[in-house]
Amino acid sequence: MPELPEVEVVRAGLEPAITGATVTAVTVLDERSLRRHPGPPEDFVDRLTGATLLAPARRGKYMWVPIVPQPPLREPVETQPESAPLPELVEGGSESPSSALVVHLGMSGQVLLREPSVEDRLTRIRLDLAHPDHGALRLNFVDQRIFGSMAIDELVPVTDARSQTIPSQVAHIARDPVDQLFDESAFLRKLAVRKTGIKRALLDQTLVSGIGNIYADEALWAARIHYEQPTNTLSRLRAKVLLGEVRAVLAKALAEGGTSFDTQYLNVNGESGYFAHSLNAYGQQGEPCPRCGRQIIRETFMNRGSHFCPFCQLLRLG
């Protein structure tokens, strides 16, 4: 938590408010939230102050905002005719950005858009912005457990789409199932040769991104597949059905603003998502299965839990 739907809700909420904004001030209140930044806090502040923010992007659970640094002043010419223009700013907006502000929400990170004077408890990093249309804004990065982070990272070409770039810290992350360039055939081929449990495969961000514990349990329940079902025992048809259920679950969660069990996930306006009311398996241990009426159970899995119906989701090894 947060997973793809929650991060996408945050990204979409930020886009109209910060695209084209200039960072007027950066305040680092807790250096631990810069653990992924390749440099000291002063470097983070210097590189971001005065920069222009472009439209935020996302892959899986990672979000980033391409930045155009503050353009430097042209070097003054020692001897120039009286008609020569005064020193001016070098245009920087026409060039493609080479770096981005990478935001990882971790377990409890929040990116909240506020009025300039609003302070939020547990704010770790604060950005003051000036937008040409919206005026002064404040962006507070709030993180209770401090597993999230901000960092400035270099953008590198995307291997399967040379016209795109991605932060180097995110380059190893696979595309997610709602990405228009997601290669379904390649995913199914890779899944067929794996020898692991299907839920482990769904959580492997180098195979497919954005699917965390909640949405893996929900998609597996919808597809009637046990979380430990070996990947190499799934037929191509069953794997395609599962992928379809993953997409359906993510789409429904996006439509409902993500999943909130408490205040640790909020959108940019500080509001909760409502997908928790639509859960069929995750967190429903002891409750009747919505499909067959048997009891949903929870088993320990990778230091977390797997929630499933033992009647609907049989482990098939034969």
C-alpha positions as CSV (number, residue, x, y, z in Angstrom):
1,M,0.0,0.0,0.0
2,P,-0.4,2.3,-1.9
3,E,-0.7,0.3,-5.1
4,L,-1.2,1.3,-8.7
5,P,-4.8,2.7,-8.3
6,E,-3.8,4.9,-5.3
7,V,-0.7,6.3,-7.0
8,E,-2.6,6.9,-10.3
9,V,-5.3,8.8,-8.4
10,V,-2.5,11.0,-6.8
11,R,-0.8,11.5,-10.2
12,A,-4.1,12.5,-11.9
13,G,-4.9,14.9,-9.1
14,L,-1.5,16.6,-9.3
15,E,-1.4,17.0,-13.1
16,P,-3.6,20.0,-13.6
17,A,-2.3,21.7,-10.5
18,I,1.4,21.5,-10.8
19,T,2.1,21.2,-14.6
20,G,3.9,24.4,-15.6
21,A,4.4,25.5,-12.0
22,T,7.7,26.9,-10.8
23,V,9.3,25.7,-7.5
24,T,9.9,28.9,-5.4
25,A,11.1,27.2,-2.3
26,V,12.1,23.7,-1.0
27,T,12.1,22.8,2.7
28,V,13.5,19.5,3.9
29,L,12.1,18.8,7.3
30,D,13.3,15.2,7.6
31,E,16.4,14.0,5.7
32,R,15.3,10.4,6.0
33,S,12.8,11.1,3.2
34,L,15.7,11.8,0.8
35,R,17.4,8.3,1.3
36,R,17.0,7.6,-2.4
37,H,18.4,11.0,-3.5
38,P,22.0,10.6,-4.8
39,G,23.4,13.6,-2.9
40,P,23.0,15.6,0.3
41,P,19.8,17.6,1.1
42,E,21.5,20.8,-0.1
43,D,21.8,19.3,-3.6
44,F,18.1,18.3,-3.6
45,V,17.1,21.9,-2.6
46,D,19.5,23.6,-5.1
47,R,18.5,21.5,-8.1
48,L,14.7,21.8,-7.4
49,T,14.5,25.5,-6.4
50,G,13.5,27.6,-9.5
51,A,12.8,24.5,-11.6
52,T,9.7,24.2,-13.7
53,L,7.5,21.1,-13.2
54,L,6.1,19.2,-16.2
55,A,3.2,16.8,-16.3
56,P,3.6,13.9,-13.7
57,A,4.0,10.4,-15.0
58,R,3.8,6.9,-13.4
59,R,4.9,3.3,-13.9
60,G,3.4,0.8,-11.5
61,K,3.7,2.3,-8.0
62,Y,6.3,4.8,-8.9
63,M,5.5,8.4,-9.9
64,W,7.8,11.1,-11.2
65,V,7.6,14.8,-12.3
66,P,10.0,15.8,-15.1
67,I,11.7,19.1,-14.2
68,V,13.3,21.8,-16.3
69,P,16.0,23.5,-14.2
70,Q,16.1,27.2,-13.7
71,P,17.8,28.6,-16.9
72,P,21.2,30.2,-16.2
73,L,22.0,33.8,-17.1
74,R,24.0,34.2,-20.3
75,E,27.6,35.2,-19.7
76,P,27.9,39.0,-20.2
77,V,30.0,40.1,-23.2
78,E,32.8,42.4,-22.1
79,T,32.6,44.7,-25.1
80,Q,29.4,44.9,-27.0
81,P,27.8,47.7,-29.0
82,E,25.3,50.0,-27.5
83,S,22.5,48.4,-29.5
84,A,23.2,44.9,-28.0
85,P,20.4,43.5,-25.9
86,L,20.8,43.2,-22.1
87,P,21.7,39.8,-20.6
88,E,18.7,37.5,-20.7
89,L,17.7,34.1,-19.6
90,V,18.5,31.2,-21.8
91,E,15.4,29.4,-23.0
92,G,15.1,26.0,-21.3
93,G,11.6,24.9,-22.1
94,S,12.2,23.8,-25.6
95,E,14.7,21.1,-24.7
96,S,13.6,17.7,-23.3
97,P,14.0,17.4,-19.6
98,S,17.0,15.3,-18.4
99,S,15.9,14.8,-14.8
100,A,12.8,14.3,-12.7
101,L,11.5,14.5,-9.2
102,V,10.8,10.8,-8.3
103,V,8.1,10.3,-5.6
104,H,7.7,6.9,-3.9
105,L,4.8,6.7,-1.4
106,G,6.1,3.6,0.4
107,M,3.6,2.4,3.0
108,S,2.1,5.7,4.2
109,G,3.3,8.5,2.0
110,Q,0.9,11.2,0.9
111,V,1.3,14.1,-1.5
112,L,-1.1,16.9,-0.5
113,L,-1.9,20.1,-2.4
114,R,-2.5,22.9,0.0
115,E,-2.9,26.6,0.2
116,P,0.5,28.4,0.8
117,S,0.0,28.8,4.6
118,V,-1.3,25.3,5.4
119,E,0.9,23.0,7.4
120,D,0.3,19.2,7.7
121,R,1.4,17.2,10.7
122,L,4.3,14.7,9.7
123,T,5.3,16.7,6.7
124,R,8.8,15.6,5.7
125,I,9.4,17.7,2.6
126,R,7.6,20.9,1.5
127,L,7.5,22.5,-1.9
128,D,6.2,26.0,-2.4
129,L,5.0,26.5,-6.0
130,A,3.9,29.4,-8.2
131,H,1.6,28.4,-11.1
132,P,0.8,30.7,-14.0
133,D,-3.0,30.0,-13.7
134,H,-3.5,28.8,-10.1
135,G,-1.2,31.2,-8.3
136,A,0.7,30.2,-5.2
137,L,0.4,26.5,-4.0
138,R,2.0,24.3,-1.4
139,L,2.8,20.7,-1.9
140,N,3.4,18.7,1.3
141,F,5.0,15.3,1.3
142,V,3.6,13.7,4.4
143,D,4.8,10.3,5.6
144,Q,4.0,8.7,8.9
145,R,6.3,5.7,8.7
146,I,9.0,7.3,6.6
147,F,9.2,4.4,4.1
148,G,8.5,6.7,1.2
149,S,10.9,9.2,-0.4
150,M,11.6,11.9,-2.8
151,A,14.7,12.1,-5.1
152,I,15.9,13.9,-8.2
153,D,17.1,11.3,-10.7
154,E,18.3,11.3,-14.3
155,L,16.0,10.3,-17.0
156,V,17.1,7.5,-19.4
157,P,15.5,6.2,-22.6
158,V,12.8,3.5,-22.3
159,T,14.0,0.3,-23.9
160,D,10.7,-0.5,-25.7
161,A,9.8,3.1,-26.6
162,R,12.8,5.2,-27.5
163,S,10.7,8.4,-27.6
164,Q,10.0,8.0,-23.9
165,T,12.2,8.5,-20.9
166,I,12.1,7.1,-17.4
167,P,14.1,7.8,-14.2
168,S,17.0,5.4,-13.8
169,Q,15.7,4.3,-10.4
170,V,12.5,3.0,-12.1
171,A,14.0,1.6,-15.3
172,H,13.9,-2.0,-13.9
173,I,10.2,-1.8,-13.2
174,A,8.0,-3.6,-15.8
175,R,5.0,-1.9,-17.4
176,D,1.7,-2.4,-15.7
177,P,-1.5,-4.0,-17.1
178,V,-3.3,-0.7,-17.7
179,D,-0.3,0.7,-19.7
180,Q,-1.2,1.1,-23.4
181,L,2.2,-0.4,-24.3
182,F,1.9,-3.4,-21.9
183,D,2.9,-6.5,-24.0
184,E,0.3,-9.1,-23.0
185,S,1.9,-11.8,-25.2
186,A,5.3,-11.3,-23.7
187,F,3.9,-11.4,-20.2
188,L,2.0,-14.7,-20.8
189,R,5.2,-16.2,-22.3
190,K,7.3,-15.3,-19.3
191,L,4.6,-16.4,-16.9
192,A,4.4,-19.9,-18.6
193,V,8.1,-20.6,-18.0
194,R,8.2,-19.5,-14.4
195,K,8.2,-22.1,-11.7
196,T,6.7,-20.2,-8.8
197,G,3.4,-19.5,-7.1
198,I,1.1,-17.3,-9.2
199,K,0.8,-14.6,-6.4
200,R,4.6,-14.3,-6.2
201,A,4.7,-13.8,-9.9
202,L,2.0,-11.1,-9.7
203,L,4.0,-9.3,-7.0
204,D,7.2,-9.4,-9.0
205,Q,7.6,-5.8,-10.2
206,T,10.2,-6.9,-12.9
207,L,7.5,-9.1,-14.5
208,V,4.4,-6.9,-14.1
209,S,4.1,-3.8,-12.0
210,G,1.5,-2.1,-9.9
211,I,-0.2,-5.2,-8.5
212,G,0.2,-5.3,-4.7
213,N,-1.2,-7.6,-2.1
214,I,-4.7,-6.2,-2.1
215,Y,-5.3,-6.4,-5.9
216,A,-3.5,-9.7,-6.3
217,D,-5.9,-11.3,-3.8
218,E,-8.9,-9.7,-5.4
219,A,-7.9,-10.7,-8.9
220,L,-7.1,-14.3,-7.9
221,W,-10.4,-14.6,-6.1
222,A,-12.3,-13.3,-9.2
223,A,-10.4,-15.8,-11.4
224,R,-10.9,-18.7,-9.0
225,I,-7.2,-19.4,-8.7
226,H,-5.3,-20.4,-5.5
227,Y,-2.5,-18.0,-4.7
228,E,0.1,-20.8,-4.6
229,Q,-1.0,-22.3,-7.9
230,P,2.3,-22.9,-9.8
231,T,2.6,-20.6,-12.8
232,N,3.7,-23.3,-15.2
233,T,0.5,-25.3,-14.5
234,L,-1.7,-22.5,-15.7
235,S,-3.1,-22.8,-19.2
236,R,-2.7,-19.8,-21.5
237,L,-6.5,-19.4,-21.3
238,R,-6.6,-19.4,-17.5
239,A,-3.6,-17.0,-17.4
240,K,-5.5,-14.6,-19.8
241,V,-8.6,-14.8,-17.7
242,L,-6.5,-13.9,-14.6
243,L,-4.9,-11.0,-16.5
244,G,-8.4,-9.8,-17.5
245,E,-9.5,-9.9,-13.8
246,V,-6.4,-8.0,-12.8
247,R,-7.3,-5.2,-15.2
248,A,-10.9,-5.2,-14.1
249,V,-10.0,-5.0,-10.4
250,L,-7.6,-2.1,-11.1
251,A,-10.1,-0.3,-13.2
252,K,-12.8,-0.6,-10.5
253,A,-10.4,0.6,-7.9
254,L,-9.4,3.6,-10.0
255,A,-13.0,4.5,-10.5
256,E,-13.6,4.4,-6.7
257,G,-10.5,6.4,-5.9
258,G,-8.3,3.6,-4.6
259,T,-8.5,1.7,-1.3
260,S,-8.4,3.4,2.1
261,F,-8.5,1.5,5.4
262,D,-7.4,4.5,7.4
263,T,-5.9,7.9,6.8
264,Q,-2.6,6.5,5.6
265,Y,-3.8,6.7,2.0
266,L,-5.4,10.0,0.9
267,N,-5.6,11.7,-2.5
268,V,-4.1,15.1,-3.1
269,N,-7.1,16.8,-1.5
270,G,-6.8,14.7,1.6
271,E,-9.8,12.5,0.7
272,S,-10.1,8.7,1.1
273,G,-10.8,6.2,-1.6
274,Y,-13.8,3.9,-1.4
275,F,-12.7,0.6,-3.0
276,A,-12.4,-1.0,0.5
277,H,-16.2,-1.3,0.4
278,S,-15.9,-3.5,-2.8
279,L,-13.4,-6.0,-1.5
280,N,-14.4,-9.7,-1.9
281,A,-11.4,-11.4,-0.4
282,Y,-8.7,-9.1,1.0
283,G,-9.3,-8.4,4.6
284,Q,-12.5,-10.4,4.6
285,Q,-11.2,-13.4,6.7
286,G,-14.1,-14.9,8.7
287,E,-16.7,-13.4,6.4
288,P,-18.7,-15.5,3.9
289,C,-17.4,-15.7,0.4
290,P,-19.7,-13.6,-1.8
291,R,-19.7,-16.4,-4.4
292,C,-20.2,-19.6,-2.5
293,G,-21.0,-18.6,1.1
294,R,-18.0,-20.5,2.6
295,Q,-15.7,-18.7,4.9
296,I,-12.8,-16.6,3.6
297,I,-9.6,-17.5,5.3
298,R,-6.2,-15.8,5.7
299,E,-2.8,-17.5,5.5
300,T,0.6,-16.1,6.1
301,F,2.4,-15.3,2.9
302,M,5.7,-13.4,2.4
303,N,5.5,-11.7,5.8
304,R,2.0,-10.6,5.0
305,G,-1.3,-12.4,4.3
306,S,-3.2,-14.1,1.5
307,H,-7.0,-14.0,1.6
308,F,-8.9,-16.5,-0.4
309,C,-11.9,-18.9,-0.5
310,P,-10.6,-22.5,0.0
311,F,-13.7,-23.9,-1.8
312,C,-13.7,-21.6,-4.9
313,Q,-9.9,-21.3,-5.2
314,L,-8.7,-24.9,-5.1
315,L,-5.0,-25.6,-5.4
316,R,-4.8,-27.9,-8.5
317,L,-1.6,-29.9,-8.8
318,G,-2.8,-32.9,-10.8
